Amino acid sequence: MNQNNIMKNNSIKQILTLRYDCALKKTMPELRWEDYKIKDDSKNISDFVEESITEVISDYTKNVKKVSISLSSGIDSTLVATILKKKFPDLEINSLSVTFSNSFDESPFAKKIAENLDLDHKIIYLENFLKELPSAISIVKKPFWDLHWYYIAKEAKSVSDDFFSGDGGDELFGGYTFRYSKYLSLVSENSSVEEKIRAYLSCHKRDWVPDQEKIFTSKLNFSWNEIYEVLEKFFDNELDLLDQVFLADFNGKLLYNMSPVYKEIHEHLGLSYVAPILNQKLIGYSTHLDSRKKYNSETNQGKLPLIELCKKFKVDHLISKKKRGFSIDTTNLWNDYGKEISKYFLLDARIVSDGWINAEWINKYIERKNLEVNYVNKFLGLLAYEIWYRIFITKEMRNDEELDF
């Protein structure tokens, strides 16, 4: 991609504000608000989910003897791993989890789940999460910094050519509970479209900063109205409040970050990837469910059908009670490695000298003590942008260069 394409597609502004890019090639169709209209259905929800997941696995593994699966301590990956083990006992299954230095460590919980299911389990430990960022960026060809999947997929390839995950459970069955209650407290059915968009963005404060517009020069011409336009169609429709959020979540980071980015990584590694929850049959079914069958606003509990299945398989007691996924503490990462690496690249940044990013914003915050997490994440985003720029635009950086300061 050249500089003109950056301007045309608004890619950098979206990546540095929403952490996704609507210019990326989709691997699934974008959902419309009509896809979330409630349909009466007499099916038992958890039974349908189980049958759908099992069908995907059965179709894929007909000629497969060995697979790997990404295993956190959460509901989605635990459920997929359980169905793999219980219903396909002849498969050799290897599970993988990752733990980051100075971050909450889920691996003990994942290890217990693997032991309960009698899976061969491996824990990947990452001391410096940013070390191979140039390699990861050179593969995905976009300036994303949150590329933990690169490390997981690389390890999965060393085990098997066939790789499973629990991706999609959050988006299809209301798993982002940490922001639903906040969102619902900020809006009502009488809220305007812009008020709902602002409330939605306020539930993603780790992705942007209050002085966001000051990051960019006039050359990129950042405007919050452009960001609102990206989200407008998800909130200007007849859906109820929560279904609008579900629609925006599916058509956001999942569709324009995770899915295409993972595809680039898997294809580069020669890895066949399966996300059994994220199949077209289950997408079409789950989106038409009443949101109350997925999320309980009184208890702030989501993924209700998936929880029922985990109870059926008697693995619910093994699941971590707090949703984290593969979570890295970016504040600690900043203090340990990120600040020095960012100073090295951003205080002499090509994205600054070529007129895209304001040096004043970088200089104002980069030495600040106790930097808030959204500013830390923004610096990591700028670091990824600079590395991408040096690899693809100025071509002065090798894609295998390691950030091991």
N, C-alpha and C positions, 0 to 999 in steps of 0.2 A: 504494500500500500504506500502511495506517495503522499506528499503534503496536501495536494489538491483534494485527494480522496478524503483525508481527515476533515477538511473543511466541508466538503459536500455531504458527508454522512453523519457529521456531528458525533463521530465515534468517541473521540477523546472526552468530550463534555459528558456524554452519557456514562462512559466507563468510570470517570472520576466523580460522578454524582450518584449514579444508580448501581454501579458495579455490574452493569450489563450493557450490551450494544445491539440495538435493533437492526444494525446493518449485517450482523452475522447470519449466515445461511442456516435456516431452521432445519432440524432433523425430525420435527413433528409439526403438524398444522397448529397455527395459532387458534385458540378457542375464542368463540364469540359469546356475547352475553346470552344469546338464545340457547346456547349449549348448557346453561345453568338453570333453565326453567325446570321446576319440579315436575316429575312424572310419577304418577301412581304406579307402584310395582309391588306385586305380592311376593317377590322373591325374598328369601331369608338373606339379609345383607352379608353376614359373615360367611355363610355357605357359598354365596356367589363369589366373594373375594377369594376364598380358598380354592374353589374350582378353577377360577381364572388364572391364578398364580400357578397352580399345579399343571394346568394345560400348557402354559408357556414353557415351563421347565421340561415337561414331558416331550414336547415337540422338539426342543433344542437338544436334549441329551440322548436322543435315540442312538447316536453313534459316538457318544462321548463317555470316557471312563474316569476322567479326572478333571476336577474344577477347583477354582479358588473363589472365595467370597470375602468381600470387605465387611468386617464385623466390628461395629461399635458396641456400645452397651444399650442401644436404643431398641425401640419396638420394631422398626421396619426390617433392619438387617437380621435381628433375632428371629423374626417370623419367617423370612425367606430361608435362612440357614436351617431352621427347624423343619420346614416343609421339604427342603432338599434332603435332609437326613432321614426323616420319618418315612417319606414316600418313595425315596429312591435310594434304598439301602446299599445297592451295589456300586454307587458312585464313590470314588475317593474324593473326599472334600477337605480342602485346606483353607483355613480361615486366617485373615490378616487384620491386625489393628495397628494403629499408629499412635505414638505418644510424642509430645513436643516438650522440649526443655522448658522448665519453669512455668508449666501450664497444668491445668487440671488433667489428671491421668485417668483415662477411662479403661486402660488396658487390663487392670485387675478384674474389672467387671466382665469385660469381653472374654478374658481367659476362663472365668468361671462358666460363662455360657458355652464356650467351646468344650470345656471339660464335661459339662452336663450332656452335651450332644455327641461327645466322643469324636471331636474333630481335631485334626492336626492344626495347631495354632502357632502363628509367628507374630511377634511384636516388633514393629519397626520403630526405632528410636531416632528422632531428629534433634540433634543439638542446635544446629543453625539452620532454621527453616529456609533462610534466604540463600543458602550456599549455591544451589543449582538453579536459581531463578533464571539466569540467562538461557540455560538449556531448555527449561520449561517454556519460556516465552518464545524461543525460536521454534518450538513445536507448534504452539497454538497460534502464533503469529499475531497476537493481540497483547496489549500491555496490561494484563491482569496480574495482580500480585498474589492472590489467594489460590495458589495452584498446588495445594496439598495432594490433590488427586494424582499428580505426576509421580510422586514418590510411591503411593499405594499401587498404582497401575504398573510401575516399573518392577516392583517386588512381585506382584501377581504374575507377571510374564515369566519370571524366573521359576515359577511353580507350575503354571499351566497356561495353555493358550486360551482357555475358556474361563471367563471372569464374571461373577455375579455380584449384584449389590441390591440394597433395599431402597434405592432412589425412587422418589415419587410419592412415598407415603405422606410426607408433610403436605405437599401441594394438593393431593387428591382427597385426603381425609382430615384436613384441618390440624396439622401438627405444629404450626407456629403459634402456639398458645401464649407465648410470652408477649405477643403484640396484639392479639385479638381483644383482650380485656381493656387494654389501654385505648385502642381504636374506638371500641364501642362506648367508652366513657367520654370520648371527645366529640362524637357526632350523634345526630338523630336523623329520623326520616325526613325532617324538614331542612337539614343542612344542604347548602348549595354544593354543586359539583366541585368548585374550587375549595370549599371548606373540607370536603371529604378527601380531596387529594392532599391538602396540607396536613390533615390529620394522619393520613397514610404515611406520608413522608416523615412525620414526626415520630413514627414508630420504627424508623430506620435511621436513627440519628448516628449510628456508627459509620454510616456510608457517606455523610456529607458534613460540612461545617457551616456555622452561621454566616461567615464571610466568604462563602463559596465563590461568589462572583469575583472576588478580588484575586483568586488564584490565576485566572485567565487574563490574557491581554486582549486588547481590542481586535487583534488578529483572529482570535477564536470567537470573540463576541458572545460570551455566555449570557444566557437569559433564563430566569426561572420559568418564564412563560413557555419556553421550548420544552422544558421538563414536564410541565403541566400538560402540554399537548400530547406527550407520549402516553400519559396516564388517563387522559380525559375520557376515552371511550370505555374504560373499565368502570367508571363511576357515573357516567351519564346514560343510565339505562333503567329498566324496571326492576332490577334485582333487589333483594333485600341487602342490608348493609354488609353482612358477613360474606354473602356470595360475591359481592363486588370485590371484596378483599381477596377471596379465593381466585377469582378471575384474574386480578392484577398479579397475584403471586405466580400463578401458572405461566402467564404471558410475560413474566419478568425474568428474574435470575435463572429460573429453570430453563426457559425456552431460549434465552439469548445469552446465557453464560454457561451453565453447567452442561447442558446437553451438547451443544456444538463444541465446546472446549474439550469435554471428555472424548468426543468422537475423534478429534484431531490427535489426542494423546494415544488413544487405542489404535488408531490406524498407523500411527508412527511406530508403535511398538509391535504391531502385528498381533494385536490382542482382540479376540472376539468377546464382546460385552453383552450381558443380558441384565436388564432391570425388570424382573417379572411383574412387579407392581405397576410399572409404567407401561402397560400394554394398552392398545387402542380399545379393546373391549372394556377394560376396567376404567379407562379414562371416560369413555362414553357413559358408563353406568354411574360412576361416582359423582360426576358433575351434575347429574339430574337428581341426586338425593337431596332431601331436605337437610339444610345445614345442621339442624338439631340432631340428626342421626349420625353426624360426624363429630360435632363439638358441643360440649355441655358448658354453657356460659356460667352456670351457677357454681360448678366445681372447677372451671377453667381447665377442663380435660378434653383433649382432642383425640383423633384417631380411634374412635370408639369401636368400629368393627374390627380393627386390627388388634386392639386390646382383647376383645372377646376371643379372637382366634388364639392369641397367646395364652389365655386362660384355658382354652380347650386343650391345648398341647402341654399345659402345665409348665410353662416357662416364664409366666408373667412375674413370678417372684424374683427372677434373675435380672430383670430389666432395671436400669438406672431410673430413679424417680424423677430426676431433673434432666430435661432435654439439653444436650450439649453437642452431640455429633462429635466429629473429630475437631475439637476446639483448641485453638492456639491463643494464648494470652498475648495479645499484640503489644500491650504495654511493657511486659517483661521482655518480649522479643526486641522491642525498641531499645530498652535499656542495655540489653546484653550485646546486641549486634546491629540492630536497625539504624540507630542514630549515627554511629560511625560510618557505616556503609553509605547511608543517605548523605552525610556531609561530604564524603569523598566524591560522590557523583553529582549531587545537586548544587553544591557551591561553585561548581564549574560546569553547569548543565548546558547541554546543547539545546534542550527545549527552551532554555532561557535565552541563550545567545541568538537562537534563530527566531525568537520573538513570539513564542507560543504561551509561555508561562511567566508570571511576574516574579522577578527576583525578590522584590520587596516582601511578598508573602512568605517566601522561603526563609529569608533572613530574619523576619519578625518572630518566627516560631521555632526554628530548627534547634536553637540552643536553650529554649525555654525548659525549665525544670518542671517536673510533674505534669507533663503534657497530657491533655485529656485524650481518651482513646479514639475519638473521632478524628482528632488532628494527627494522632499516630497513624491511623489507617490511611489518612489522606497523604501523608508523607510516603507510606509504602506504595500507594497508588502512583505518586509522582516518580518514585524510584523505578517502578515497573515501566512507566512511560519513558523515562530516560534510557533505561536499558534497551527497551524495544527500539527506540530512536537510534541508538548507537549501533544496533545490529542491522536494522533494516533501512534506515535513512542515510546516516553518515557512514555506515559500514566500517566502523573502526573497532568494533568489538567482536570477538569470537563468540560463537554460540555455546562453546564448551568452557568458557571462562568461569571460574568459581569465585563467589563472593565470600572468601574465607579470611576476614580481616582479624 
